[in-house]
Amino acid sequence: MTQIVKSDFRRLTRQAKKMLAERGPAACYVAAFRLARLMADSRTVPAETTMALLDAAEHAPAPWRRAIEAAGLGSPEESGIFAAAALLEGVEPWSGLGRLIQSGPDAGHPIWHALNPLYHVWRDAWPGDPAKVPGAWASNSAVTRGRSDQELIEGARKWAVEHEDCPALHRLQTLIAHRSLKTILDFGCGYGEMATWLEGQYPGLDIFACDALPARVDATRRCLDLAGLGNADDVYQCGATPWREILPTPPIDVVTMFRVTGCMDDEHLRRLLEQFRDADVRWIFETNVPDSWDMWIGRKVAEAEPIFARAGWALADHAFYAETLTPARLRDMILPAKSWPAAEWRVWRRA
Ligand SMILES: C[S@@+](CC[C@H](N)C(=O)[O-])C[C@H]1O[C@@H](n2cnc3c(N)ncnc32)[C@H](O)[C@@H]1O
């Protein structure tokens, strides 16, 4: 069988969404399981995952125990059927699964993937080519595409709901409160959901946002405008205007980089971190997924630390967390949809 790589998985995601819309969940599950069976037949589950799964199964409540055991025994199809049955019957996702996921990608990530029938597709994926990553962002039409006003409003609303219990945001809020931070730059602001959320939460603070892509800068400006929050002039395109002309005095207290550092190669990241240091930024708050694909270099802490250290930053704190399972995301546990279950937040301080 032709090897399927991670970028193919995105096409599978699109197909699954289309199939879900046109033919309903049953057809979608059947297709997912069939593919999983095809792939799983020629694979073995790594020992670490097997051990972790069988250990977890001992503590899991009945519907999840069977799903986890089946995954541990190398049967994603059966595992998926048990997990799907549990979810469809309205059984809550077992909270222990969240705790396992929080224990990190080395133990928790494979567990989650093993519960996903398409885990076996992912597992064989090639790592991305780091040389292609920075350019990939600017040339990918799915990324450079703009959003309509309606999409922006809906996106910001969905983001806020999905992040209500997000441990990374809680940690950021603690940092802002305990260190009396007044000025925030959301670097790599995407479609402006985070900047809009920050403006809503902290009307008294100075909030700036920037992105490399003009379509995203425009989106963030419009998103803030539609929400009646913030100031469009505080959103700018990085690289287009010298920082010193834009940034306020006193300087930025914290730069937030939600899922951004992995878009850059080591050299690019180091130069950026040096700029933050030279601009007297006090803290960097980063979220990350330590997993690589063709547009993402997800560095583990041990890989990120030397890059940050060379640019004058020390790791103050970090933790893995599970992204909140919302009803809309439940099906990500079964269907081939992209989800980042082993997210990590990291707080960096000036060394
Ligand atoms: C995965 S998206 C995350 C967006 C947003 N922070 C979020 O959490 O939804 C990465 C964002 O970083 C931006 N980005 C990538 N490389 C960048 C760079 N070198 N400078 C500034 N922004 C960059 C991309 O354009 C994109 O909007």
The ligand as an ORCA input file, in Angstrom:
! r2SCAN-3c Opt
* xyz 0 1
  C      -1.169     28.052     13.596
  S      -1.489     29.732     13.292
  C      -1.960     30.258     14.919
  C      -2.791     31.489     14.913
  C      -3.273     31.925     16.284
  N      -2.184     32.381     17.124
  C      -4.064     30.813     16.945
  O      -3.637     30.287     17.979
  O      -5.125     30.462     16.401
  C       0.132     30.450     13.112
  C       0.099     31.924     12.796
  O       1.429     32.439     12.870
  C       1.667     33.255     11.734
  N       3.109     33.230     11.441
  C       3.824     32.191     10.958
  N       5.102     32.553     10.814
  C       5.209     33.825     11.226
  C       6.255     34.763     11.312
  N       7.493     34.454     10.958
  N       5.996     36.010     11.751
  C       4.734     36.331     12.134
  N       3.691     35.504     12.060
  C       3.913     34.258     11.614
  C       0.837     32.627     10.644
  O       0.582     33.542      9.595
  C      -0.404     32.217     11.407
  O      -1.364     33.241     11.454
*
